[in-house]
Amino acid sequence: MTGRALLGLAEAEALRHCTVTIDFAGSFRGSGFLVAPGLAVTAAHVLVAAAPTDRVRIRHACGDHDVAADRIRLAPAQGDRSRFHPFPDLALLSVPGWTDHPVARLAAEEAEPDTVLTALGYSTYTPGPGAQPDTLALRVVGRAADFVGVRGDGIRDGHSGSMLVGADGLVRGVLKGSRSYQRDEGGWFTPVGALAALLAEAGVTLGPPDAPAAPPSDGELVAALMAFRLLRRSDGRFLLLDAMGRRLGLPYAFEADELPDQRLHLHGIVDGCRSFRDGRVALRALVAALEELAPDDGALDGLRTLVGRAVDGPEGA
C-alpha cells in the first residue's frame, strides 16, 4: 500500500457535507451521498422495502427533501428485499432544483487490494441518540462475485449506502453491507466503476474535477508542526532533526537555525526543507521522521495533507 492509509480529519469533515440519510415510513433506513446537484446515491436494498405510499426523504445538513417515486431509480429494479440485492445494488434519488450543496467526486480508478478506505455514513451505533454520523475504516480484500470484499471495523445497520473514499478524498465505491451484522466479519461494496456506469446510463453529467490545491505556504507548514506535542519542546525538535538526517542519509542531523522560540525554530526547519537540494525529498523526510517519533499524534493527518500538496502540487516543494 502506498501513500497515506487513511483520509485526514479535515478532508473527512469536508466530505461530511456531501453525506445524507435516507428515511421512509417515519424512520432512518440507510446512508447516502450527493454526487451531482440534487442527486443522491445509496444502496438499492435500502429502498426495496418502501411501499408505494411511503414518503422517501433525503435528510441533509441544509434541510430535508422529499423524493417523488418517479425520481427514484433502482439498479436492478427488482431484488429479494434483503442485503443480498443483486449487483450493482445502487439507487439514484433525484430532487430537481436542489443545487446549494457540495458533491463528492468519483475516482477514475478502482481501489487496489490492501488499500484502506474510509466509510462516511450514519448509524444508530454511536454514543449519540438516533442516526448519527459514523465513520469506519475498511481494508480492501478483493473481488467477491461482482462486489468487492472488505475487512475492518464492524459494519452495522444504517451503514449501507455510505461512500467509501480513499486518502485522496475520492469515492472508490458504495458500501453494500456486512457478512454479519452481529460480528465484525467484514462485508462488501459496489466498486466505483459500476456507479460511474449507472450515472452515465442515467444521463448524469458529473462536474469537472476540482482544481489542484495550491502548494502550502511556509506559515501553513509551521502551523501544522506547531500542533505536534513533541515539537513543543526543544529536545523534541532536535530529535526530529536527528531523525530527518538519518532519513536523508546524512552523516549528521538535518541543519536548521537553532532558535529557542518554538515558532522561529520550526520556521528554520521548514526553510531548511525548502532550500534543501530536493525540497520534496526533505519534506517527505520530515513527515517520515514524525511518523517514527510521534505515530499516534493526530497532527500527522494535517501535516500529511499539506506536504502532499507541496510535493504533488503544480509548483512542487
Kinemage of the C-alpha trace (Angstrom):
@kinemage 1
@onewidth
@group {chain A} dominant
@subgroup {mainchain}
@vectorlist {calphas} color= white
{ca met a 1} P 0.000 0.000 0.000
{ca thr a 2} L 1.373 3.394 -0.933
{ca gly a 3} L 0.608 6.873 0.321
{ca arg a 4} L -1.334 7.817 3.399
{ca ala a 5} L -3.502 4.992 4.685
{ca leu a 6} L -6.485 6.961 5.930
{ca leu a 7} L -8.457 10.028 4.984
{ca gly a 8} L -7.402 13.035 7.064
{ca leu a 9} L -9.734 14.604 9.606
{ca ala a 10} L -10.083 17.855 7.661
{ca glu a 11} L -10.957 16.062 4.411
{ca ala a 12} L -13.414 13.779 6.212
{ca glu a 13} L -15.150 16.775 7.770
{ca ala a 14} L -15.448 18.448 4.356
{ca leu a 15} L -16.882 15.295 2.774
{ca arg a 16} L -19.410 15.006 5.589
{ca his a 17} L -21.270 17.882 3.913
{ca cys a 18} L -21.877 15.550 0.943
{ca thr a 19} L -23.498 12.805 3.049
{ca val a 20} L -27.207 12.221 3.625
{ca thr a 21} L -29.537 9.832 5.398
{ca ile a 22} L -32.382 8.016 3.673
{ca asp a 23} L -35.674 7.851 5.584
{ca phe a 24} L -39.106 6.418 4.876
{ca ala a 25} L -42.063 5.120 6.846
{ca gly a 26} L -41.035 7.600 9.519
{ca ser a 27} L -37.637 6.084 10.292
{ca phe a 28} L -33.974 6.067 9.294
{ca arg a 29} L -33.189 3.372 6.709
{ca gly a 30} L -29.678 3.935 5.414
{ca ser a 31} L -26.896 6.256 4.324
{ca gly a 32} L -26.138 8.010 1.065
{ca phe a 33} L -24.177 10.825 -0.530
{ca leu a 34} L -24.519 13.546 -3.152
{ca val a 35} L -22.728 13.150 -6.495
{ca ala a 36} L -24.370 15.914 -8.540
{ca pro a 37} L -26.761 18.814 -7.881
{ca gly a 38} L -29.930 17.332 -6.401
{ca leu a 39} L -28.769 13.738 -6.904
{ca ala a 40} L -28.058 11.279 -4.095
{ca val a 41} L -26.697 7.743 -4.264
{ca thr a 42} L -27.458 4.913 -1.858
{ca ala a 43} L -27.718 1.124 -1.952
{ca ala a 44} L -30.818 -0.190 -3.737
{ca his a 45} L -31.641 -2.629 -0.942
{ca val a 46} L -32.096 0.353 1.393
{ca leu a 47} L -35.217 1.288 -0.627
{ca val a 48} L -36.717 -2.006 -1.826
{ca ala a 49} L -38.843 -2.317 1.322
{ca ala a 50} L -40.517 1.037 0.734
{ca ala a 51} L -44.221 0.792 -0.077
{ca pro a 52} L -45.614 2.871 -2.960
{ca thr a 53} L -47.322 5.110 -0.415
{ca asp a 54} L -44.201 5.644 1.722
{ca arg a 55} L -42.679 9.104 1.608
{ca val a 56} L -38.975 8.744 0.881
{ca arg a 57} L -36.966 11.601 2.322
{ca ile a 58} L -33.336 12.681 1.980
{ca arg a 59} L -32.043 14.355 5.124
{ca his a 60} L -29.079 16.666 4.671
{ca ala a 61} L -27.337 19.190 6.905
{ca cys a 62} L -29.020 22.018 4.984
{ca gly a 63} L -32.536 20.547 5.212
{ca asp a 64} L -34.882 17.700 4.281
{ca his a 65} L -36.113 16.868 0.783
{ca asp a 66} L -38.929 14.536 -0.228
{ca val a 67} L -38.227 12.357 -3.264
{ca ala a 68} L -41.045 11.562 -5.662
{ca ala a 69} L -41.456 7.896 -6.582
{ca asp a 70} L -40.717 8.613 -10.239
{ca arg a 71} L -37.416 10.221 -9.191
{ca ile a 72} L -36.037 7.005 -7.691
{ca arg a 73} L -34.040 4.655 -9.908
{ca leu a 74} L -33.032 1.227 -8.565
{ca ala a 75} L -30.353 -0.929 -10.179
{ca pro a 76} L -31.519 -3.558 -10.615
{ca ala a 77} L -35.172 -2.641 -10.230
{ca gln a 78} L -36.100 -5.900 -8.501
{ca gly a 79} L -34.464 -7.757 -5.617
{ca asp a 80} L -35.227 -10.208 -2.855
{ca arg a 81} L -35.755 -7.466 -0.233
{ca ser a 82} L -32.541 -8.398 1.576
{ca arg a 83} L -28.975 -7.177 1.828
{ca phe a 84} L -28.148 -9.689 -0.935
{ca his a 85} L -29.832 -7.459 -3.507
{ca pro a 86} L -28.254 -8.265 -6.900
{ca phe a 87} L -25.358 -6.317 -8.358
{ca pro a 88} L -24.859 -3.384 -8.579
{ca asp a 89} L -27.246 -2.739 -5.659
{ca leu a 90} L -27.377 1.002 -6.321
{ca ala a 91} L -30.100 3.626 -6.234
{ca leu a 92} L -30.273 7.190 -7.545
{ca leu a 93} L -32.606 9.701 -5.873
{ca ser a 94} L -33.255 12.979 -7.656
{ca val a 95} L -34.535 16.263 -6.204
{ca pro a 96} L -34.954 18.789 -9.062
{ca gly a 97} L -33.874 22.320 -8.269
{ca trp a 98} L -31.720 21.431 -5.277
{ca thr a 99} L -28.286 22.824 -6.067
{ca asp a 100} L -26.897 24.547 -2.967
{ca his a 101} L -24.788 21.699 -1.668
{ca pro a 102} L -21.296 20.222 -2.251
{ca val a 103} L -20.824 16.969 -4.135
{ca ala a 104} L -18.447 14.052 -3.726
{ca arg a 105} L -16.026 13.346 -6.561
{ca leu a 106} L -15.557 9.892 -8.075
{ca ala a 107} L -12.157 8.295 -8.550
{ca ala a 108} L -11.167 7.249 -12.063
{ca glu a 109} L -9.593 4.020 -10.825
{ca glu a 110} L -10.704 1.167 -8.573
{ca ala a 111} L -9.293 0.570 -5.099
{ca glu a 112} L -6.427 -1.914 -5.052
{ca pro a 113} L -6.313 -4.799 -2.550
{ca asp a 114} L -4.912 -3.795 0.860
{ca thr a 115} L -5.996 -0.167 0.404
{ca val a 116} L -7.665 1.308 3.483
{ca leu a 117} L -10.905 3.126 2.673
{ca thr a 118} L -12.955 5.376 4.933
{ca ala a 119} L -16.714 4.844 5.020
{ca leu a 120} L -18.636 8.042 5.766
{ca gly a 121} L -22.229 7.304 6.642
{ca tyr a 122} L -24.691 7.116 9.508
{ca ser a 123} L -25.830 4.573 12.059
{ca thr a 124} L -27.626 4.221 15.367
{ca tyr a 125} L -24.499 2.592 16.859
{ca thr a 126} L -22.866 5.748 18.214
{ca pro a 127} L -22.902 7.459 21.640
{ca gly a 128} L -25.497 9.931 20.318
{ca pro a 129} L -29.242 9.293 20.062
{ca gly a 130} L -30.822 8.244 16.775
{ca ala a 131} L -28.989 8.154 13.452
{ca gln a 132} L -25.666 9.962 13.840
{ca pro a 133} L -22.590 10.409 11.618
{ca asp a 134} L -20.473 7.278 11.808
{ca thr a 135} L -17.085 6.524 10.293
{ca leu a 136} L -15.478 3.166 9.505
{ca ala a 137} L -12.011 2.119 8.346
{ca leu a 138} L -12.168 -0.824 5.949
{ca arg a 139} L -9.332 -2.611 4.173
{ca val a 140} L -9.923 -3.895 0.648
{ca val a 141} L -9.518 -7.670 0.320
{ca gly a 142} L -10.517 -8.281 -3.303
{ca arg a 143} L -13.362 -9.403 -5.530
{ca ala a 144} L -16.382 -11.136 -4.021
{ca ala a 145} L -18.502 -12.086 -7.054
{ca asp a 146} L -19.184 -8.708 -8.735
{ca phe a 147} L -18.737 -6.813 -5.468
{ca val a 148} L -15.505 -6.092 -3.568
{ca gly a 149} L -14.818 -7.588 -0.155
{ca val a 150} L -13.511 -5.610 2.818
{ca arg a 151} L -12.372 -6.325 6.368
{ca gly a 152} L -12.079 -3.990 9.335
{ca asp a 153} L -14.494 -2.052 11.519
{ca gly a 154} L -17.890 -3.556 12.215
{ca ile a 155} L -20.497 -2.720 9.565
{ca arg a 156} L -23.917 -2.232 11.145
{ca asp a 157} L -27.469 -1.454 10.048
{ca gly a 158} L -27.616 2.019 8.578
{ca his a 159} L -24.151 1.969 7.052
{ca ser a 160} L -25.486 0.629 3.746
{ca gly a 161} L -25.150 3.271 1.032
{ca ser a 162} L -22.182 5.038 2.650
{ca met a 163} L -19.492 6.450 0.409
{ca leu a 164} L -16.111 4.730 0.568
{ca val a 165} L -13.245 7.139 -0.049
{ca gly a 166} L -9.506 6.859 -0.316
{ca ala a 167} L -6.876 9.064 1.297
{ca asp a 168} L -7.253 11.467 -1.655
{ca gly a 169} L -10.908 12.077 -0.784
{ca leu a 170} L -12.233 10.477 -3.990
{ca val a 171} L -15.055 7.932 -3.918
{ca arg a 172} L -13.972 4.342 -4.581
{ca gly a 173} L -17.317 2.671 -4.002
{ca val a 174} L -20.664 2.421 -2.223
{ca leu a 175} L -20.941 0.275 0.896
{ca lys a 176} L -23.337 -2.640 0.433
{ca gly a 177} L -23.421 -4.435 3.773
{ca ser a 178} L -21.863 -6.839 6.243
{ca arg a 179} L -21.267 -10.556 6.267
{ca ser a 180} L -22.690 -10.480 9.789
{ca tyr a 181} L -24.349 -7.521 11.479
{ca gln a 182} L -23.679 -9.138 14.867
{ca arg a 183} L -19.957 -9.837 14.380
{ca asp a 184} L -17.100 -7.958 12.729
{ca glu a 185} L -16.602 -10.230 9.728
{ca gly a 186} L -16.179 -7.632 7.035
{ca gly a 187} L -18.532 -7.047 4.135
{ca trp a 188} L -18.812 -5.799 0.573
{ca phe a 189} L -19.060 -2.678 -1.534
{ca thr a 190} L -20.036 -1.781 -5.077
{ca pro a 191} L -16.960 -0.560 -6.978
{ca val a 192} L -16.846 2.980 -8.318
{ca gly a 193} L -16.823 1.795 -11.936
{ca ala a 194} L -20.315 0.365 -11.524
{ca leu a 195} L -21.547 3.641 -10.051
{ca ala a 196} L -19.974 5.639 -12.894
{ca ala a 197} L -21.639 3.306 -15.425
{ca leu a 198} L -25.065 3.763 -13.810
{ca leu a 199} L -24.678 7.541 -13.780
{ca ala a 200} L -23.701 7.516 -17.453
{ca glu a 201} L -26.671 5.283 -18.285
{ca ala a 202} L -28.948 7.706 -16.444
{ca gly a 203} L -27.537 10.613 -18.460
{ca val a 204} L -25.927 12.271 -15.452
{ca thr a 205} L -23.057 14.568 -16.346
{ca leu a 206} L -20.624 14.987 -13.488
{ca gly a 207} L -18.898 18.307 -12.980
{ca pro a 208} L -15.215 18.779 -13.771
{ca pro a 209} L -12.786 17.678 -11.083
{ca asp a 210} L -11.719 20.270 -8.585
{ca ala a 211} L -8.602 22.234 -9.450
{ca pro a 212} L -5.495 21.051 -7.604
{ca ala a 213} L -4.943 22.815 -4.297
{ca ala a 214} L -2.200 25.411 -4.275
{ca pro a 215} L 1.069 24.451 -2.576
{ca pro a 216} L 1.074 25.413 1.124
{ca ser a 217} L 2.903 28.457 2.403
{ca asp a 218} L 5.701 28.263 4.951
{ca gly a 219} L 3.271 29.642 7.530
{ca glu a 220} L 0.821 26.780 6.917
{ca leu a 221} L 3.566 24.197 7.346
{ca val a 222} L 4.798 25.852 10.534
{ca ala a 223} L 1.266 25.934 11.940
{ca ala a 224} L 0.902 22.203 11.218
{ca leu a 225} L 4.198 21.489 13.023
{ca met a 226} L 3.146 23.655 15.971
{ca ala a 227} L 0.302 21.203 16.608
{ca phe a 228} L 2.687 18.339 17.490
{ca arg a 229} L 3.123 17.805 21.215
{ca leu a 230} L 6.666 16.531 20.652
{ca leu a 231} L 7.746 19.737 18.920
{ca arg a 232} L 6.701 21.998 21.767
{ca arg a 233} L 9.973 21.028 23.467
{ca ser a 234} L 13.381 21.970 22.128
{ca asp a 235} L 14.706 18.444 22.720
{ca gly a 236} L 11.772 17.100 20.662
{ca arg a 237} L 12.694 19.377 17.791
{ca phe a 238} L 16.297 18.183 17.920
{ca leu a 239} L 15.085 14.572 17.895
{ca leu a 240} L 13.192 15.486 14.719
{ca leu a 241} L 16.329 16.912 13.104
{ca asp a 242} L 18.313 13.778 14.022
{ca ala a 243} L 15.631 11.515 12.545
{ca met a 244} L 15.439 13.620 9.379
{ca gly a 245} L 19.198 13.383 8.974
{ca arg a 246} L 19.006 9.582 9.148
{ca arg a 247} L 16.125 9.509 6.692
{ca leu a 248} L 18.073 11.654 4.234
{ca gly a 249} L 21.236 9.590 4.615
{ca leu a 250} L 23.191 12.493 6.078
{ca pro a 251} L 26.180 11.884 8.393
{ca tyr a 252} L 24.722 14.498 10.756
{ca ala a 253} L 21.387 15.902 11.866
{ca phe a 254} L 19.358 17.911 9.408
{ca glu a 255} L 20.522 21.511 9.609
{ca ala a 256} L 18.244 24.338 10.753
{ca asp a 257} L 18.778 27.521 12.724
{ca glu a 258} L 18.872 26.644 16.444
{ca leu a 259} L 16.480 29.152 17.985
{ca pro a 260} L 14.881 28.865 21.451
{ca asp a 261} L 11.485 30.115 20.283
{ca gln a 262} L 9.340 27.209 19.034
{ca arg a 263} L 7.782 29.013 16.088
{ca leu a 264} L 11.063 30.516 14.898
{ca his a 265} L 12.827 27.169 15.238
{ca leu a 266} L 10.103 25.461 13.188
{ca his a 267} L 10.319 28.222 10.581
{ca gly a 268} L 14.013 27.392 10.335
{ca ile a 269} L 13.227 23.706 9.802
{ca val a 270} L 10.689 24.494 7.075
{ca asp a 271} L 13.110 26.902 5.435
{ca gly a 272} L 15.789 24.208 5.574
{ca cys a 273} L 13.445 21.815 3.769
{ca arg a 274} L 12.647 24.400 1.103
{ca ser a 275} L 16.329 25.150 0.481
{ca phe a 276} L 17.489 21.515 0.581
{ca arg a 277} L 18.867 20.185 -2.700
{ca asp a 278} L 15.482 18.471 -3.270
{ca gly a 279} L 12.745 20.097 -1.246
{ca arg a 280} L 10.285 17.309 -1.977
{ca val a 281} L 12.627 14.715 -0.523
{ca ala a 282} L 13.252 16.836 2.570
{ca leu a 283} L 9.542 17.341 3.224
{ca arg a 284} L 8.900 13.635 2.835
{ca ala a 285} L 11.694 13.002 5.342
{ca leu a 286} L 10.034 15.475 7.707
{ca val a 287} L 6.770 13.510 7.608
{ca ala a 288} L 8.516 10.128 7.866
{ca ala a 289} L 10.514 11.308 10.882
{ca leu a 290} L 7.377 12.444 12.696
{ca glu a 291} L 5.611 9.194 11.808
{ca glu a 292} L 8.518 7.462 13.547
{ca leu a 293} L 8.701 9.765 16.577
{ca ala a 294} L 5.008 10.607 17.098
{ca pro a 295} L 2.978 7.875 15.364
{ca asp a 296} L -0.155 8.456 17.445
{ca asp a 297} L -0.278 12.252 17.252
{ca gly a 298} L -3.454 13.408 15.489
{ca ala a 299} L -1.488 16.305 13.978
{ca leu a 300} L 0.022 13.867 11.466
{ca asp a 301} L -3.076 13.982 9.269
{ca gly a 302} L -2.883 17.723 8.773
{ca leu a 303} L 0.845 17.653 8.053
{ca arg a 304} L 0.472 14.805 5.551
{ca thr a 305} L -2.182 16.766 3.700
{ca leu a 306} L -0.039 19.896 3.454
{ca val a 307} L 3.103 18.027 2.452
{ca gly a 308} L 1.076 16.127 -0.141
{ca arg a 309} L 0.069 19.485 -1.631
{ca ala a 310} L 3.667 20.684 -1.516
{ca val a 311} L 5.075 17.566 -3.141
{ca asp a 312} L 2.348 16.931 -5.707
{ca gly a 313} L 1.072 20.470 -6.339
{ca pro a 314} L 1.633 22.383 -9.562
{ca glu a 315} L 4.719 24.113 -8.254
{ca gly a 316} L 6.104 21.326 -6.108
{ca ala a 317} L 8.060 21.946 -2.953
